[in-house]
Amino acid sequence: MGNPLIFYGAGDCAKFNYERFINAGLVPVCFADKDESKHHTFFETTYSFSRFAAFAFKIPIFPLKEAIKKYPDFNIYPTQNPTLRPQIIKYLTEQGIERARIRTFEEHGFDYRQGCTQLDTTLFFMADKLSSCCNHRAPTTRFKTDSLTEAIEAHAILRTSILNKLKVGRGISCEHCPDLRFGFYRPQDLQTAIFGGVYKNSYCNLKCVYCGYDSAYLFEKRKTHVSLLETVKLSLDLVPTFKIIQLVSGEPTINPDFDNVMELIKEKELSLFIMTNAVIFKENIARMQENKAVINVSLDSGTRETYHKIKGKDYFEKVLANITKYAQAGGIIELKYIITEGNDNEEEINAFLKIAKATGAKALVSANTLNVRKRLTEEHTNLMEFFITKCFQKDIPCDLVSFAFHPDDFNKIQNFKIKTASLFA
């Protein structure tokens, strides 16, 4: 074992970059911070399977003097923006810390630049293209169903080119995306494979008012004739570094290959992130919990009447029962609320959050995912702020589905969330 690591600075920059630090093997024994209000509290953040958070970390925060007394053989890493580093180093040395003990993340291959977790780690398989996410701005590689191998190789070249541009501050096609943020990044292997509508039989058993995935025409138009199992197998052969499989778009549980894919995920000891409507309860999903599965359910309602109106089917009670069974099995549950016409009122949001609280779920709020270029109305902006405020009041973890928003709207709502969090800290 090496010297114990102390991270100096338990602020937003540390939270944004923490997952990348621990993935690089830089795991702190504690944080130190100058802010007295943080002393003897915990630095709390999450480890994510995607842009949705999954696993929580709690690391103690001490006054600087106490931290170095507890761990006398320490090395200390400032977590802040490197432009602040000279004054931070000056402060630390004034506190009696040897300069040699003050280390930097750049020593471990990190650059401080614009970047995106999806771009760095993810490959998204869609009907006729590869990308890093489902955002319409994301760089893509087109392919035919018989040329997936060549497409993966071509996309690797494109991804490298984009990362090199970001290192030197050059613009890229997704430069206005809200997920593109300044932080500490370093080159790493692809870890997450997302499968979204790239395979035949990728339909849905609901008819949500904001979506079109129940339509067989949609997939016939795309000329999608590759099975889910074939695609997953080939992808894992071509990219052996994948650790996480995400099944999204349409309803994965009704795909005829679903059970075989779940067996493959279990056999290779991969983690699972699944977007499901939970109309069907699957034992193989429930059994995945020891391998860290995240179950993301678009509920979009808190009452039976509104569920029927939004989803087009009367499955509310059945879905609630299935969510409860997943939660009782130890599942990590995320409940999503896409604010749209028909559920856009405070009473429905309160009823939804009551379900989230009862099941121990994280609450996700989203704009309409099919209209990312459309700005939020003032009414829907106010409802999102209401949603976030109520989550903090009820102590329900919450987040935004960033790719569903116009960038300006996302930044506005995200800033509101940050300000609200500070009030409840």
FENGITA-V894830 format. One line per field, one symbol per residue. ss: DSSP state (h for helix, s for strand, l for the rest). phi: phi as a letter, one per 20 degrees, with the letter a starting at -180 (. if undefined). A space follows every 50 residues. Layout:
ss = ???
phi = ???
//
This chain:
ss = llllsssslllhhhhhhhhhhhhllllllssslllhhhllssssssssll llsssssssssslhhhhhhhllllsssslllhhhhhhhhhhhhhllllhh hsslhhhhllssssslhhhhhsssslllssslllllllllsslllllhhh hhhhhhhhhhhhhhhhhlllllllllllllsssssllllllsssssllll lllllllllllllllhhhhhhllllllhhhhhhhhhhhlllllsssssll lhhhlllhhhhhhhhhhlllssssssllllllhhhhhhhhhlssssssll lllhhhhhhhhllllhhhhhhhhhhhhhlllssssssslllllllhhhhh hhhhhhhhhllssssslllllllllllhhhhhhhhhhhhhhhhllllsss lhhhllhhhhhhhhhhhhhhhhhhl
phi = .effddedoddfffffdggffffenedfeadcbffffefmdcedbcddeb fdfcdecccfdcfgffffffcfefdcdfefggfefgffffffffenefgf eedcfffdnedeafabffffcccdedgcbdbeaeffeffccfbdfdcfgf fffffffffffffffffdmefcfdfeffeecfaecbgbffdcdddcmecf medcdccffdccfeeffgefffleceffffffgfffffcfegdcdddcmm dgfeffegffffffffgeleecccecemfdedfffgffgfemeddddeem accfffgffeencedgfffgfffffffffnfedcddcefbfocebfffff fffffgffemeedddbeffecfeeffffffffffffgfgffffeldgbbd effedfgffgffffffffffgffdf
//
